[in-house]
Amino acid sequence: MKRRTMMAGLLACTAFPLRAAEGPFEVTRSDAEWRAMLTDTEYKVMREEATEKAYSSPLDQETRDGTYHCKGCNLPLYSSEHKYDSGTGWPSFWQSLPNAVGTKPDNSLFATRTEVHCRRCGSHLGHIFDDGPQPTGKRHCLNGVSLVFRADVS
């Protein structure tokens, strides 16, 4: 790829930042409301589809039984039963809970990836790749700042 083409693409991504999934979501907030409830990093990831730094989330190393909820609306998204260590530095799961997430094509990095978001509020969670373990073969590679972990109480 020519340097000029790559630079033009990067500038276009900067000039026109991506936004969280748009659609008729059950939970909606104004931009000001999102900014008031989220840290700068959470806002950039959840509302502008940024990616947190690898190995920065303590949820990557979380091993207790429990459920991962959307930080934007508290919807249960992923079970610890489906979590695994992908070695990527982000919390990874081989499947979501039923009716928890939505997807859309993401063409932001010169290739088409599958973006995954909360189906109830549209918050960006991460991406889904085809290099995960069986039985699905999928890797839901998520930003920990988009999630809240709730441990099972025995």
C-alpha positions as a Markdown table, in Angstrom:
| # | Residue | x | y | z |
|---|---|---|---|---|
| 1 | Met | 0.0 | 0.0 | 0.0 |
| 2 | Lys | 1.3 | 3.4 | -0.9 |
| 3 | Arg | 2.1 | 5.8 | 2.0 |
| 4 | Arg | -0.1 | 8.5 | 0.5 |
| 5 | Thr | -3.1 | 6.1 | 0.4 |
| 6 | Met | -2.5 | 5.0 | 3.9 |
| 7 | Met | -2.2 | 8.6 | 5.2 |
| 8 | Ala | -5.4 | 9.7 | 3.4 |
| 9 | Gly | -7.3 | 6.8 | 5.0 |
| 10 | Leu | -5.9 | 7.7 | 8.5 |
| 11 | Leu | -6.8 | 11.3 | 8.0 |
| 12 | Ala | -10.3 | 10.4 | 6.9 |
| 13 | Cys | -10.8 | 8.3 | 10.0 |
| 14 | Thr | -9.6 | 11.2 | 12.1 |
| 15 | Ala | -11.8 | 13.7 | 10.3 |
| 16 | Phe | -14.9 | 11.6 | 10.5 |
| 17 | Pro | -14.7 | 9.6 | 13.7 |
| 18 | Leu | -16.8 | 6.5 | 14.0 |
| 19 | Arg | -19.9 | 6.5 | 16.2 |
| 20 | Ala | -21.6 | 3.9 | 18.2 |
| 21 | Ala | -24.2 | 1.8 | 16.4 |
| 22 | Glu | -27.1 | 3.9 | 15.4 |
| 23 | Gly | -30.6 | 2.5 | 15.4 |
| 24 | Pro | -33.8 | 2.3 | 17.4 |
| 25 | Phe | -32.3 | 1.2 | 20.7 |
| 26 | Glu | -34.4 | 0.7 | 23.9 |
| 27 | Val | -31.9 | 2.8 | 25.9 |
| 28 | Thr | -31.1 | 6.2 | 24.4 |
| 29 | Arg | -29.2 | 9.1 | 25.9 |
| 30 | Ser | -28.0 | 12.5 | 24.6 |
| 31 | Asp | -24.3 | 13.0 | 23.9 |
| 32 | Ala | -24.2 | 15.2 | 27.1 |
| 33 | Glu | -25.7 | 12.4 | 29.2 |
| 34 | Trp | -23.3 | 9.8 | 27.8 |
| 35 | Arg | -20.3 | 12.2 | 28.5 |
| 36 | Ala | -21.6 | 12.8 | 32.1 |
| 37 | Met | -21.8 | 9.1 | 33.0 |
| 38 | Leu | -18.6 | 7.8 | 31.3 |
| 39 | Thr | -14.9 | 8.6 | 31.7 |
| 40 | Asp | -13.1 | 10.0 | 28.7 |
| 41 | Thr | -11.7 | 6.6 | 27.8 |
| 42 | Glu | -15.1 | 4.9 | 28.2 |
| 43 | Tyr | -16.8 | 7.5 | 26.0 |
| 44 | Lys | -14.1 | 7.1 | 23.3 |
| 45 | Val | -14.5 | 3.3 | 23.3 |
| 46 | Met | -18.3 | 3.0 | 23.8 |
| 47 | Arg | -19.5 | 6.0 | 21.8 |
| 48 | Glu | -16.7 | 6.6 | 19.2 |
| 49 | Glu | -15.6 | 3.0 | 18.7 |
| 50 | Ala | -12.0 | 3.4 | 19.9 |
| 51 | Thr | -10.0 | 0.5 | 21.3 |
| 52 | Glu | -8.5 | 0.4 | 24.8 |
| 53 | Lys | -4.8 | -0.4 | 25.1 |
| 54 | Ala | -4.2 | -4.2 | 25.2 |
| 55 | Tyr | -3.6 | -5.7 | 28.7 |
| 56 | Ser | -5.0 | -2.5 | 30.3 |
| 57 | Ser | -8.2 | -4.0 | 31.6 |
| 58 | Pro | -8.3 | -6.1 | 34.8 |
| 59 | Leu | -11.3 | -8.0 | 33.2 |
| 60 | Asp | -8.8 | -9.7 | 30.9 |
| 61 | Gln | -7.5 | -11.6 | 33.9 |
| 62 | Glu | -10.9 | -12.1 | 35.7 |
| 63 | Thr | -11.5 | -15.8 | 36.3 |
| 64 | Arg | -14.4 | -15.8 | 38.8 |
| 65 | Asp | -17.8 | -17.1 | 37.8 |
| 66 | Gly | -20.2 | -14.4 | 36.9 |
| 67 | Thr | -21.7 | -12.2 | 34.2 |
| 68 | Tyr | -20.3 | -9.3 | 32.2 |
| 69 | His | -22.8 | -6.5 | 31.8 |
| 70 | Cys | -22.9 | -3.5 | 29.4 |
| 71 | Lys | -21.5 | -0.4 | 31.2 |
| 72 | Gly | -23.9 | 1.7 | 29.3 |
| 73 | Cys | -27.2 | 0.1 | 30.2 |
| 74 | Asn | -26.5 | -2.9 | 32.5 |
| 75 | Leu | -27.7 | -5.5 | 30.1 |
| 76 | Pro | -26.2 | -8.9 | 30.8 |
| 77 | Leu | -24.0 | -9.7 | 27.7 |
| 78 | Tyr | -21.5 | -12.5 | 28.4 |
| 79 | Ser | -21.2 | -15.4 | 30.8 |
| 80 | Ser | -17.9 | -16.4 | 32.4 |
| 81 | Glu | -18.7 | -19.9 | 31.1 |
| 82 | His | -17.9 | -18.6 | 27.6 |
| 83 | Lys | -14.7 | -16.7 | 28.5 |
| 84 | Tyr | -11.3 | -17.9 | 27.6 |
| 85 | Asp | -7.7 | -16.5 | 27.5 |
| 86 | Ser | -7.1 | -15.6 | 23.9 |
| 87 | Gly | -3.6 | -14.2 | 24.7 |
| 88 | Thr | -4.6 | -10.9 | 22.9 |
| 89 | Gly | -4.7 | -8.7 | 26.0 |
| 90 | Trp | -8.5 | -8.1 | 25.8 |
| 91 | Pro | -11.3 | -10.1 | 27.5 |
| 92 | Ser | -12.4 | -12.7 | 25.0 |
| 93 | Phe | -15.5 | -14.9 | 24.7 |
| 94 | Trp | -16.5 | -17.6 | 22.2 |
| 95 | Gln | -20.2 | -16.6 | 22.4 |
| 96 | Ser | -22.5 | -13.9 | 23.9 |
| 97 | Leu | -25.7 | -14.5 | 25.9 |
| 98 | Pro | -28.8 | -14.9 | 23.8 |
| 99 | Asn | -30.3 | -11.7 | 22.3 |
| 100 | Ala | -27.6 | -9.6 | 24.0 |
| 101 | Val | -25.5 | -8.1 | 21.2 |
| 102 | Gly | -25.8 | -6.8 | 17.7 |
| 103 | Thr | -23.2 | -6.6 | 14.9 |
| 104 | Lys | -22.4 | -4.5 | 11.9 |
| 105 | Pro | -19.6 | -4.3 | 9.3 |
| 106 | Asp | -16.6 | -2.2 | 10.3 |
| 107 | Asn | -14.5 | -1.0 | 7.4 |
| 108 | Ser | -12.3 | 1.4 | 9.3 |
| 109 | Leu | -8.9 | -0.3 | 9.0 |
| 110 | Phe | -8.6 | -1.1 | 5.3 |
| 111 | Ala | -10.5 | -4.4 | 5.9 |
| 112 | Thr | -13.9 | -5.5 | 6.8 |
| 113 | Arg | -14.3 | -6.6 | 10.4 |
| 114 | Thr | -17.4 | -7.5 | 12.4 |
| 115 | Glu | -18.1 | -4.8 | 15.1 |
| 116 | Val | -20.1 | -6.0 | 18.1 |
| 117 | His | -22.3 | -3.7 | 20.2 |
| 118 | Cys | -24.9 | -3.9 | 23.0 |
| 119 | Arg | -28.2 | -4.6 | 21.4 |
| 120 | Arg | -30.0 | -2.4 | 24.0 |
| 121 | Cys | -28.0 | 0.8 | 23.9 |
| 122 | Gly | -25.7 | 0.5 | 20.9 |
| 123 | Ser | -22.5 | 0.9 | 22.9 |
| 124 | His | -19.4 | -0.4 | 21.1 |
| 125 | Leu | -18.0 | -3.5 | 22.8 |
| 126 | Gly | -15.3 | -4.7 | 20.3 |
| 127 | His | -15.0 | -7.0 | 17.4 |
| 128 | Ile | -15.7 | -10.7 | 16.5 |
| 129 | Phe | -13.1 | -12.7 | 14.7 |
| 130 | Asp | -13.1 | -16.2 | 13.2 |
| 131 | Asp | -10.1 | -17.5 | 15.2 |
| 132 | Gly | -11.8 | -18.6 | 18.4 |
| 133 | Pro | -12.2 | -22.0 | 20.1 |
| 134 | Gln | -14.9 | -24.5 | 19.4 |
| 135 | Pro | -17.8 | -24.9 | 19.5 |
| 136 | Thr | -18.3 | -21.6 | 17.7 |
| 137 | Gly | -14.9 | -20.8 | 16.3 |
| 138 | Lys | -15.5 | -17.2 | 17.2 |
| 139 | Arg | -13.5 | -14.8 | 19.3 |
| 140 | His | -15.5 | -11.9 | 20.7 |
| 141 | Cys | -12.6 | -9.6 | 21.5 |
| 142 | Leu | -14.0 | -6.9 | 23.9 |
| 143 | Asn | -12.9 | -3.7 | 25.5 |
| 144 | Gly | -13.0 | -4.1 | 29.2 |
| 145 | Val | -14.1 | -0.5 | 29.7 |
| 146 | Ser | -17.4 | -1.3 | 28.0 |
| 147 | Leu | -18.1 | -4.0 | 30.6 |
| 148 | Val | -19.0 | -4.4 | 34.3 |
| 149 | Phe | -18.4 | -7.8 | 35.9 |
| 150 | Arg | -20.8 | -9.1 | 38.5 |
| 151 | Ala | -19.6 | -12.2 | 40.3 |
| 152 | Asp | -22.0 | -15.0 | 41.1 |
| 153 | Val | -23.0 | -15.0 | 44.7 |
| 154 | Ser | -23.0 | -18.5 | 46.3 |
